[in-house]
């Protein structure tokens, strides 16, 4: 179809301009639509961020609290396990504590110790010629409880040589802890005959 250009040239200018103005501005409408969508998305993102931020902070705080609580629970469980093991060990040793307290008492108890040695000598058919126990009990000692206080024991006994060995073995086997520091025997002539003497030096202990 051939367009008659003369018609366009003869078309009045004022009508042409009025016709152009009456057409819709597609560029402005498209730009406004895009701008509206973009601004809407930005607004949604901002409002969403402000709405989620407190929740994210709460979640972070809860995670930290949960981590702290887990550490505390693990520490308590370890402590409970250790206390349970200590209780088991104490129950195992509790039956031996009276023996330990008797072996190393909290006081010197020299009179009790002297009585035990004299009784042991009599049962071993020995005669006590001399028995000295030197130990001074400290009323209010400031020493560490782990320090043992020694008590010196010096004794002379008379009897049969075979009974000397029996006596010394029983002496270190009594409930009180005693260490023999020196043992010697002597042979003495008398008018009645030959007598034998046992000389001992020993140490007992207590823990004030």
C-alpha positions in Angstrom: 0.0 0.0 0.0 1.4 3.3 -1.0 1.1 6.1 1.5 0.2 9.5 0.1 2.8 11.8 1.5 0.9 14.8 0.3 -1.7 14.1 2.9 0.8 14.3 5.7 2.3 17.5 4.4 -1.1 19.0 4.2 -2.1 17.8 7.7 -2.4 20.9 9.9 0.4 21.4 12.4 -1.9 22.2 15.4 -3.9 19.1 14.9 -0.7 17.0 14.6 0.6 18.4 17.9 -2.7 17.8 19.6 -2.7 14.3 18.3 0.8 13.6 19.6 -0.1 15.0 23.0 -3.1 12.8 23.2 -0.9 9.6 22.9 0.0 8.0 26.3 3.6 8.4 27.6 4.7 4.8 27.7 8.2 5.7 29.0 6.9 7.5 32.0 4.4 4.8 32.9 7.0 2.0 32.6 9.5 4.0 34.7 6.9 4.6 37.4 6.0 0.9 37.5 9.6 -0.1 37.9 10.2 2.5 40.5 7.1 1.4 42.4 8.2 -2.2 42.4 11.8 -1.4 43.4 10.7 0.9 46.3 8.2 -1.7 47.4 10.9 -4.4 47.5 13.3 -2.0 49.4 10.6 -1.2 51.9 9.8 -4.9 52.4 13.5 -5.7 53.0 14.0 -2.9 55.5 10.9 -3.7 57.4 11.8 -7.4 57.3 15.3 -6.6 58.6 14.0 -4.5 61.5 11.5 -7.2 62.3 14.1 -10.1 62.2 17.0 -8.4 63.9 15.6 -8.8 67.5 14.9 -12.4 66.8 18.4 -13.0 65.5 19.8 -11.4 68.6 17.6 -13.5 70.8 18.7 -16.7 69.0 22.4 -15.7 69.4 21.9 -15.1 73.1 20.1 -18.4 73.5 22.9 -20.2 71.8 25.5 -18.6 74.1 23.4 -19.4 77.2 23.0 -23.0 76.0 26.8 -23.3 75.5 27.4 -22.0 79.0 24.8 -24.3 80.5 26.3 -27.3 78.7 29.8 -26.4 80.1 28.4 -26.0 83.6 26.6 -29.4 83.3 29.7 -31.1 82.1 31.7 -29.6 85.0 29.1 -30.7 87.5 29.1 -34.2 86.0 32.9 -34.4 86.3 32.7 -33.3 89.9 30.0 -35.8 90.7 32.1 -38.6 89.1 35.2 -37.6 91.1 33.2 -37.4 94.3 31.7 -40.8 93.6 35.1 -42.3 93.0 36.4 -40.7 96.3 33.4 -42.1 98.1 34.1 -45.6 96.7 37.8 -45.3 97.8 36.7 -44.1 101.3 34.3 -47.0 101.6 37.1 -49.4 100.6 39.5 -47.9 103.1 37.0 -47.2 105.9 37.5 -50.7 107.4 41.2 -50.0 107.6 41.0 -46.6 109.2 40.8 -47.9 112.8 44.0 -49.9 112.2 45.7 -46.8 110.8 44.5 -44.6 113.8 45.8 -47.2 116.2 49.1 -47.4 114.5 49.6 -43.6 114.4 47.4 -42.0 117.0 46.8 -38.3 117.5 48.4 -38.3 121.0 51.6 -39.8 122.2 49.8 -42.3 124.6 53.1 -43.3 126.2 51.5 -45.0 129.2 49.4 -47.2 126.8 52.4 -48.0 124.7 54.4 -48.9 127.8 51.7 -51.2 129.0 51.5 -53.0 125.7 55.3 -53.5 125.7 55.4 -54.8 129.2 52.5 -57.2 128.5 54.2 -58.4 125.4 57.4 -59.0 127.3 55.5 -61.0 130.0 53.8 -63.1 127.3 57.3 -63.8 125.8 58.6 -64.9 129.2 60.9 -61.9 129.5 61.6 -59.8 132.6 61.6 -56.0 132.1 64.7 -54.6 133.6 64.4 -51.1 132.2 61.9 -49.4 129.9 62.1 -45.7 129.1 59.7 -44.0 126.6 60.5 -40.4 125.9 57.8 -38.5 124.2 56.4 -35.0 124.8 52.9 -34.3 123.5 52.4 -30.9 122.1 49.1 -29.4 123.2 48.6 -27.0 120.3 51.1 -28.0 117.6 51.2 -25.7 114.5 53.0 -28.4 112.5 51.5 -29.8 109.4 49.3 -32.8 110.0 51.5 -34.8 107.6 54.5 -34.5 110.0 54.9 -37.5 112.4 56.3 -36.9 115.9 58.7 -39.6 117.0 58.8 -41.2 120.5 62.1 -42.8 121.6 61.9 -46.3 123.3 64.8 -47.8 125.2 64.4 -51.1 127.0 66.4 -53.8 128.6 65.0 -57.3 129.0 66.2 -60.5 130.6 65.3 -64.0 129.5 66.1 -66.8 127.2 67.8 -66.1 123.9 65.1 -68.0 121.9 62.5 -65.8 123.5 64.3 -62.6 122.4 63.6 -63.3 118.8 60.0 -64.0 119.5 59.6 -60.8 121.5 61.2 -58.5 118.8 59.0 -60.0 116.1 55.9 -59.5 118.2 57.0 -56.0 119.1 57.1 -54.7 115.6 53.8 -56.5 114.9 51.6 -54.7 117.5 48.9 -52.3 116.5 51.2 -49.3 117.2 53.7 -48.6 114.5 57.2 -49.2 115.9 60.6 -49.3 114.1 63.6 -51.0 115.6 66.6 -48.8 115.5 69.0 -51.1 117.3 68.9 -54.6 118.9 71.7 -56.2 120.9 72.2 -59.0 123.3 74.6 -59.4 126.2 75.8 -62.4 128.3 76.3 -61.7 132.0 77.8 -64.1 134.6 76.3 -64.1 138.0 76.5 -66.3 141.1 73.3 -68.0 139.9 74.8 -68.6 136.5 74.8 -67.0 133.1 71.9 -64.6 132.3 71.1 -63.1 128.9 69.9 -59.6 128.3 68.2 -58.0 125.3 68.7 -54.3 124.7 66.5 -52.5 122.2 66.2 -49.0 120.8 63.0 -48.3 118.9 60.9 -45.5 117.7 57.1 -45.1 117.8 55.1 -42.2 116.2 52.1 -40.1 116.6 50.6 -37.3 114.6 49.3 -34.3 116.7 
